[in-house]
Amino acid sequence: MKKVLITGGSDGLGKTIAKELSKDYKVYIAAVDEEKLKTVSKLLNCEYQVCDVSDHTQVEKMIKKIGKIDVLINCAGLWIQEELDFNDYARIQKVVDVNLLGVINCAKACLPAMKKSKGGQIININSQAGINHKQERVVYNASKWGVTGFSKSLEDEVKKYGIKVTDIMPGKMKTDMFKKMNIEKSMADGLDPKEVAKLIRFILALPKDVNIPEVGIKNILN
């Protein structure tokens, strides 16, 4: 059974993806809150690892414990808003470290084993913010544009090893991301995370020699 590692897997989209895949794959979820991880892992019958993806030493230890990862799904992410000069420096650092550096750290740690086996898949959960620009979201969008560039360049770099890279860019989703930041925002026109999870299942079912390097997905109302 193939091993799938989902970062940010204790809630939101990551949890939904884990639920979609847990019956057919050996799923590991990773996040920083161990209590949430324990609850979700029992609910979905999957494994968990406590890990801050922005810390490469923690990421390396996690991958060493799990062993070769067949599919890495980088889903961990943080939100930041307001005009740039109102953003807290510590929050700016953390958002960039998790949203961009975390993706890089996890991919880097998984690649040696994938190269050795001449196969594997890396799916980066990006955002429409990775191709668009908007005021009061400059730091968040910058982190996501970074993921876009990273995904495209990595796909070029590793395809010769039989490794696939897919950059998924959802629009607004019905998750608690805004609620966690005490931001009141209607999610009525948001995309159901289950649809993103189904898309990932479809991508993983493609033949070994077929890849979708980039895909946008959103509710037609937003």
Helices and strands as residue ranges (DSSP letters): E 3-7, H 12-21, E 26-31, H 34-44, E 47-50, H 56-66, E 71-74, G 84-86, H 89-96, I 97-101, H 102-117, E 120-125, G 128-130, H 138-158, G 159-161, E 163-170, H 177-180, H 193-204, E 214-217
